[in-house]
Amino acid sequence: MKYKALVKNSAAKHDVKFVEYEVPELKDNECLIRVKAVGICGSDLHMYDGHGGYDWVTYPLVLGHEVVGEVIAVGNHNATEYLSKRVVIDPYKSCGQCDFCLRGETNRCDFNEFRTVKTPIEALRYGFREAGGMAQLMVVDIKNIIPIDQNVSDGVAAISEALAVSYTAVKKVEHFHSKRILVVGPGPIGFGVAAVLIGSGNKQVDMLGTAVDENRLKLSKLIGIKSTFMSEEEILSKDFKGYDAIIDCSGHPTVPQMAVRLLKRGGQLVLVGINSAPFSIAMDQIVRGEISIDGSYGITRRNYEEVLKLAAIPSYPFEKLIAEKVPFTQCTKGFEKALNKVSGKVVISM
């Protein structure tokens, strides 16, 4: 059986093409997925556009790690219960043996190696170090599939891995459903964070962007965000009493210093957006304000399964986060739309 896949040939900008493959013989631990839809992630965009920081990626590579599909074959006859199941893919293939894995912290698994420089973890595989899901078919380890509820649409399922990234960040904030929270950055992860908070019943959620985000900030109103701002000064000009937590999804190095000014004493800053640039904060402000700073990276299997349960609950406005769907034959059109910062996520439909 043959199938087509979108392949990034090298690190060069826009170096992609459709390639035809033959389905290999499945191993006992593998299954074959007929892909239904794939979300375009920020990392896919970085790789497509030839940005730096992805020298650890294995090229040529079938892109895509936000995948929903149907199991159509299994390598082991004892695993036939998975046949015809609609599933999403967990892109992490953790070792299962290190201290992190044993605690369920699979987003920290480096195959039991310690690293002074915190690079992308070794466990991150599909769509990065192994073939991803921007293809008609995908071979996946059975341990990496998660069956999904019939009430979760293919579109929401295709963005659910990104939602799990947002959910992992939100869970860093204790009692997040009742705290006043500022979300910085109206991109896909920022909207995911906001949607999780709104769905939980939190009515004290604000979002901060910049002047160029004016159109994207309109989506925040549609999902139920209380107030939107385009500058720190705009926030401070109101009857402002401070935030309990700020979740930064922009990765801009000026945000931590700004956050210290906007947080209440005892407040918390969660950094989700990634940037290799250094930042500085006056130590006395951290100490006197008892401010805590947390990094949030990737997802855990537990968080992914939890967010999929939330996706079946109507109060979570995840469907509204889908900006546009494009057919598989027009993948590059989808990439270009996402690069132009549409309001929400672009999904490739097969």
C-alpha positions as CSV (number, residue, x, y, z in Angstrom):
1,M,0.0,0.0,0.0
2,K,1.3,3.4,-1.0
3,Y,0.6,6.8,0.5
4,K,1.7,10.5,0.2
5,A,3.4,12.6,2.9
6,L,4.6,16.1,3.1
7,V,8.4,16.0,3.7
8,K,10.7,18.8,4.9
9,N,13.9,17.9,3.0
10,S,16.4,20.0,4.8
11,A,16.7,23.0,7.2
12,A,16.4,25.3,4.2
13,K,13.5,27.7,4.0
14,H,10.3,26.2,2.4
15,D,12.2,23.1,1.3
16,V,9.1,20.8,1.3
17,K,7.6,18.4,-1.2
18,F,5.1,15.6,-1.4
19,V,6.8,12.1,-1.4
20,E,5.2,8.7,-2.0
21,Y,6.0,5.9,0.4
22,E,5.2,2.2,0.7
23,V,3.7,1.1,4.1
24,P,6.3,-1.0,5.9
25,E,5.4,-4.3,7.6
26,L,4.1,-3.5,11.0
27,K,6.1,-4.6,14.1
28,D,4.2,-6.1,17.0
29,N,4.2,-2.8,18.9
30,E,3.0,-0.8,15.9
31,C,-0.3,0.2,14.3
32,L,-1.2,2.0,11.1
33,I,-3.3,5.2,11.3
34,R,-5.4,6.6,8.5
35,V,-4.8,10.3,9.2
36,K,-8.0,12.5,9.4
37,A,-6.6,15.9,10.3
38,V,-3.3,17.5,11.4
39,G,-2.8,20.8,13.3
40,I,-0.1,23.2,12.2
41,C,2.1,23.9,15.3
42,G,4.5,26.8,15.8
43,S,7.4,24.4,15.6
44,D,6.1,23.2,12.2
45,L,6.1,26.8,11.1
46,H,9.7,27.4,12.3
47,M,10.9,24.3,10.5
48,Y,9.0,25.2,7.3
49,D,10.3,28.8,7.3
50,G,13.9,27.7,8.0
51,H,14.2,29.4,11.4
52,G,17.2,28.6,13.6
53,G,17.1,26.5,16.7
54,Y,16.1,23.3,15.0
55,D,19.4,21.7,14.3
56,W,18.4,18.8,16.5
57,V,15.6,17.8,14.0
58,T,16.2,14.8,11.8
59,Y,15.9,15.7,8.1
60,P,14.4,14.6,5.7
61,L,11.3,14.6,7.9
62,V,7.5,14.1,7.5
63,L,6.2,17.0,9.5
64,G,3.3,17.1,11.9
65,H,2.8,16.0,15.5
66,E,-0.8,17.2,16.2
67,V,-2.6,14.2,14.6
68,V,-6.0,12.6,14.7
69,G,-6.8,9.5,12.7
70,E,-8.3,6.0,12.6
71,V,-6.5,2.8,13.4
72,I,-6.8,0.6,10.3
73,A,-4.2,-2.1,11.0
74,V,-2.1,-3.5,13.9
75,G,1.1,-5.5,14.0
76,N,0.0,-7.8,16.8
77,H,-3.2,-9.9,16.5
78,N,-3.7,-9.5,20.2
79,A,-4.2,-5.7,19.8
80,T,-7.3,-5.9,17.5
81,E,-9.4,-4.0,20.0
82,Y,-7.8,-0.8,18.6
83,L,-9.0,-1.4,15.1
84,S,-11.4,1.3,13.8
85,K,-10.7,3.4,16.9
86,R,-10.5,7.2,16.4
87,V,-7.3,8.3,18.1
88,V,-4.8,11.1,18.6
89,I,-1.0,10.7,18.8
90,D,1.2,11.3,21.8
91,P,4.4,12.6,20.1
92,Y,6.5,11.7,23.2
93,K,8.2,8.3,23.3
94,S,9.5,8.4,26.8
95,C,11.8,5.8,28.3
96,G,9.4,4.7,31.0
97,Q,12.3,4.0,33.4
98,C,13.8,7.3,34.6
99,D,12.7,9.1,37.7
100,F,10.7,11.6,35.6
101,C,8.8,8.9,33.8
102,L,8.1,7.0,37.0
103,R,6.5,10.2,38.3
104,G,4.5,10.8,35.1
105,E,6.6,13.7,34.1
106,T,7.2,12.4,30.6
107,N,7.8,15.9,29.3
108,R,11.2,15.9,31.2
109,C,12.5,12.5,29.9
110,D,16.0,12.6,28.5
111,F,16.4,8.9,28.5
112,N,18.0,9.1,32.0
113,E,20.8,11.5,30.9
114,F,21.6,14.8,32.8
115,R,22.2,17.9,30.7
116,T,23.6,21.2,31.8
117,V,22.1,22.8,28.7
118,K,18.3,22.1,28.5
119,T,17.8,21.1,24.9
120,P,14.5,19.7,23.5
121,I,14.0,16.4,25.3
122,E,15.0,13.1,23.7
123,A,11.5,11.7,24.2
124,L,10.0,14.2,21.7
125,R,9.9,12.0,18.6
126,Y,7.0,12.1,16.1
127,G,7.2,15.0,13.7
128,F,10.7,15.9,15.0
129,R,13.0,12.9,15.1
130,E,10.6,10.4,13.5
131,A,8.0,10.6,10.7
132,G,5.0,12.7,11.7
133,G,1.4,12.8,10.6
134,M,1.3,15.2,7.6
135,A,0.6,12.2,5.5
136,Q,-2.3,10.0,4.4
137,L,-1.0,7.2,6.6
138,M,1.2,7.0,9.7
139,V,2.9,4.2,11.5
140,V,2.7,4.7,15.3
141,D,3.7,2.8,18.4
142,I,0.4,1.5,20.0
143,K,1.5,3.0,23.3
144,N,1.4,6.4,21.7
145,I,-2.2,6.4,20.6
146,I,-5.1,7.8,22.8
147,P,-8.7,6.9,21.9
148,I,-11.0,9.9,21.9
149,D,-14.6,10.6,22.7
150,Q,-17.1,10.7,19.8
151,N,-18.1,14.2,21.0
152,V,-14.7,15.5,20.1
153,S,-14.6,16.7,16.5
154,D,-11.7,15.9,14.2
155,G,-10.8,19.6,14.2
156,V,-10.6,19.9,17.9
157,A,-8.8,16.6,18.1
158,A,-6.2,17.9,15.6
159,I,-5.4,20.9,17.9
160,S,-5.7,18.9,21.1
161,E,-1.9,18.4,21.5
162,A,-1.5,22.1,21.4
163,L,-4.3,22.5,23.9
164,A,-2.5,20.0,26.2
165,V,0.6,22.3,26.0
166,S,-1.7,25.2,27.2
167,Y,-3.3,23.0,29.8
168,T,0.1,21.9,31.2
169,A,0.9,25.6,31.7
170,V,-2.4,26.4,33.3
171,K,-2.0,23.6,35.8
172,K,1.1,25.2,37.1
173,V,-1.2,27.8,38.8
174,E,-2.9,26.4,41.8
175,H,-6.7,27.1,42.0
176,F,-6.5,28.6,38.5
177,H,-10.2,28.6,38.1
178,S,-10.6,31.3,40.7
179,K,-7.6,33.6,40.3
180,R,-7.2,36.8,38.3
181,I,-4.9,35.9,35.4
182,L,-3.3,37.7,32.5
183,V,-2.5,35.7,29.4
184,V,0.3,37.3,27.3
185,G,0.4,36.6,23.6
186,P,-2.7,36.0,21.4
187,G,-1.3,33.1,19.5
188,P,-2.5,29.5,19.4
189,I,-1.0,28.5,22.8
190,G,-2.2,31.8,24.4
191,F,-5.7,31.2,23.1
192,G,-5.5,27.6,24.3
193,V,-4.6,28.9,27.8
194,A,-7.5,31.3,27.8
195,A,-9.9,28.7,26.6
196,V,-9.0,26.3,29.3
197,L,-9.4,29.1,31.9
198,I,-12.7,30.2,30.5
199,G,-14.0,26.7,30.3
200,S,-13.1,26.1,33.9
201,G,-15.4,28.9,34.9
202,N,-12.8,31.6,35.5
203,K,-14.3,35.0,34.8
204,Q,-11.2,37.0,35.6
205,V,-9.1,36.4,32.5
206,D,-7.5,39.2,30.6
207,M,-5.3,39.0,27.5
208,L,-2.4,41.2,26.4
209,G,-1.1,41.6,22.9
210,T,0.5,44.4,20.9
211,A,-0.9,46.9,18.3
212,V,-0.3,44.3,15.5
213,D,-2.5,41.8,17.3
214,E,-5.6,43.9,17.1
215,N,-7.5,41.5,14.8
216,R,-6.4,38.4,16.7
217,L,-7.5,39.9,20.0
218,K,-11.1,39.9,18.6
219,L,-11.1,36.1,19.0
220,S,-10.4,36.5,22.7
221,K,-13.8,38.2,23.1
222,L,-15.5,35.4,21.3
223,I,-14.2,32.8,23.7
224,G,-15.2,34.9,26.8
225,I,-12.2,36.8,27.9
226,K,-13.0,39.8,30.1
227,S,-10.7,42.5,28.8
228,T,-7.9,42.8,26.2
229,F,-5.0,45.2,26.2
230,M,-2.3,46.2,23.8
231,S,0.2,47.7,26.3
232,E,1.2,47.6,29.9
233,E,0.2,51.2,30.3
234,E,-3.3,50.4,29.1
235,I,-3.6,47.9,32.0
236,L,-2.3,50.3,34.6
237,S,-4.6,53.1,33.5
238,K,-7.6,51.1,34.8
239,D,-8.6,50.6,38.4
240,F,-5.9,48.0,38.6
241,K,-5.3,45.8,41.6
242,G,-2.8,43.4,40.3
243,Y,-2.8,39.8,38.9
244,D,-2.5,36.6,40.8
245,A,-0.8,35.0,37.9
246,I,0.6,35.9,34.5
247,I,1.0,33.1,31.8
248,D,3.4,34.3,29.1
249,C,2.9,32.6,25.7
250,S,4.8,35.2,23.7
251,G,8.3,34.4,24.6
252,H,9.3,38.0,24.5
253,P,12.2,38.7,26.9
254,T,10.6,42.0,28.2
255,V,7.7,40.1,29.7
256,P,9.3,38.9,32.9
257,Q,10.2,42.4,34.0
258,M,6.8,43.7,33.1
259,A,5.1,40.8,34.9
260,V,6.9,41.6,38.2
261,R,5.3,45.1,38.0
262,L,1.8,43.7,37.3
263,L,1.7,40.8,39.7
264,K,0.4,41.0,43.3
265,R,2.7,40.1,46.1
266,G,2.9,36.3,46.1
267,G,2.1,36.3,42.4
268,Q,3.3,33.7,39.9
269,L,4.7,34.0,36.4
270,V,4.5,31.0,34.1
271,L,6.7,31.1,31.0
272,V,5.5,29.0,28.1
273,G,6.8,30.9,25.1
274,I,10.3,30.0,24.2
275,N,13.2,32.4,23.5
276,S,16.9,31.9,23.9
277,A,17.4,35.6,24.8
278,P,18.4,36.4,28.4
279,F,16.3,38.6,30.6
280,S,17.0,40.3,33.9
281,I,14.8,41.2,36.9
282,A,15.7,43.1,40.0
283,M,16.2,40.5,42.7
284,D,14.7,42.7,45.4
285,Q,11.4,42.8,43.5
286,I,11.3,39.0,43.4
287,V,12.2,38.7,47.1
288,R,10.1,41.5,48.4
289,G,7.2,40.6,46.2
290,E,7.6,36.8,46.9
291,I,7.2,36.3,43.2
292,S,7.6,32.8,41.8
293,I,8.7,32.0,38.2
294,D,7.9,28.7,36.6
295,G,8.7,27.3,33.2
296,S,6.2,25.0,31.4
297,Y,7.3,22.8,28.6
298,G,5.4,20.4,26.4
299,I,2.9,17.9,27.7
300,T,2.5,14.9,29.9
301,R,0.4,11.9,28.9
302,R,-1.8,12.5,31.9
303,N,-2.4,16.1,30.9
304,Y,-3.2,15.1,27.4
305,E,-5.8,12.6,28.5
306,E,-7.3,15.2,30.8
307,V,-7.6,17.9,28.2
308,L,-9.3,15.4,25.8
309,K,-12.0,14.8,28.4
310,L,-12.4,18.6,28.7
311,A,-12.7,18.8,24.9
312,A,-16.0,16.8,25.1
313,I,-17.5,19.3,27.5
314,P,-19.4,22.1,25.7
315,S,-18.3,24.9,28.1
316,Y,-14.8,24.7,26.8
317,P,-14.7,26.9,23.6
318,F,-12.0,24.8,21.8
319,E,-13.9,24.7,18.5
320,K,-13.7,28.5,18.2
321,L,-9.9,28.3,18.2
322,I,-9.9,26.7,14.7
323,A,-9.2,29.6,12.3
324,E,-9.3,27.7,9.1
325,K,-9.1,24.2,7.5
326,V,-7.2,23.5,4.4
327,P,-7.0,20.3,2.3
328,F,-3.9,18.2,2.5
329,T,-3.0,19.0,-1.1
330,Q,-2.7,22.7,-0.1
331,C,-0.5,22.2,3.0
332,T,1.8,25.1,2.0
333,K,-1.2,27.4,1.8
334,G,-2.0,26.4,5.3
335,F,1.6,27.2,6.4
336,E,1.5,30.6,4.8
337,K,-1.9,31.4,6.5
338,A,-0.5,30.4,9.9
339,L,2.7,32.4,9.3
340,N,0.5,35.5,8.6
341,K,-0.9,35.1,12.2
342,V,-4.5,34.1,11.6
343,S,-6.7,34.2,14.7
344,G,-6.3,30.7,16.0
345,K,-5.1,27.4,14.6
346,V,-4.9,26.2,11.0
347,V,-5.9,22.6,10.5
348,I,-5.0,20.3,7.6
349,S,-7.9,18.0,6.6
350,M,-7.2,14.8,4.8
